[in-house]
Structures are given as structure tokens and as C-alpha cells.
Amino acid sequence: MPKHTLHSKYDPVHHRAGLPRPSMIMCELLLIYTAIAMTNPVALIATSSHPTFMPFAEHDWLWQTIGFTGIGIFGTRFVVQWIYSEKHKESRIPVIFWWQSLVGTVLCLAYFVWKPDWVGISGYLFNIIPYTRNLVLVYRKRRQEAAGEPEVLNSRARNNH
């Protein structure tokens, strides 16, 4: 196979050669967006009580529902993890935990941007990075296991002993 051929699956040899991974590109784009957003807070938060760029900004009940839904989704992730761990008789984190973390964070972040509440924004803004990264790792491992890549199967065997 030619050296410069694009591969559809993860290839550790080419990634060691310095080619960027898709997850790193996503993290870099997220950091660039965050830096732009944080350096221009006037564009994010209007001088009125609510930002003008938010859709349905005048509907308080809608945004409070979004905020409570985000807190509910975010808070119940530990119950889901607890039940999952009890089922498996050991501490485990299911994939739904990371999805609940991500969705709850996005909803809470949207609410705090609407509010505007800088403490809430700063509390949820950077949480998106590790939750997204964990989902990337989970799905990458599943993809490698489905392909039968030996390094994943060997590491699973080591972890089970």
C-alpha cells in the first residue's frame, strides 16, 4: 500500500508520523472558539438583561425549563452510573453517563448564557472538552474491537487478569 494513501480506519503508524488525529482537531477548534468567545464578551452578552442573539430570549419560562432540564439530565447521570455499577458488581461508567454529561452541560450552558451568569458559564464551559473526549475514546475503542485489532484485544485481556 502506498505510504501517502488515506486510511479509513485508525492507523497508529501514520499518527505517530505527526498527522493530526480527528479528535485533536476537534479539541483545537473548540479551544479556538472558546478563546474568541471569552475575549469578546460584549458580543456574547448584550447590555439588556438577556442576550439579543439567543432565540426566544423574551420567553423566561422556556429558558427556565431548559435550565431545569439540563440540571436534571446532568444530576441523574450519577444514578445511572450507580445502577450500572450495581448490575455489573463493580464500578463502571456506561456510555450514557458521558452523553448525559454532555447534553446536561450544553443545556445548562445555554441557560447561563441566556441569564447571563458568568459563574454558571465558567462552571460549564470547559466541561464539554473532557466529556467529548471520553466519548471519542469510547467509540474509537468500540471501532477497534469490531475490527479485531490485536492491541485492543490484548489490553482487554491484561485488564481482566
Number of C-alpha atoms within 10 A of each C-alpha: 4 5 6 7 7 9 8 6 10 12 11 8 9 15 11 10 8 8 9 11 13 10 13 11 11 14 16 12 12 15 14 12 11 13 11 11 13 13 10 10 11 11 13 17 20 14 10 8 12 16 19 16 12 14 10 11 15 14 9 13 9 13 21 16 13 19 23 16 16 23 17 14 21 22 14 15 19 15 11 16 19 16 14 17 15 12 11 9 9 10 13 14 15 16 13 13 20 21 18 21 23 23 18 26 25 20 22 28 25 21 23 22 18 27 20 19 14 12 9 16 19 13 14 18 16 14 15 18 14 14 19 18 15 14 17 14 13 14 12 14 15 13 14 16 15 9 11 11 12 11 11 15 13 10 10 12 10 9 7 6 5
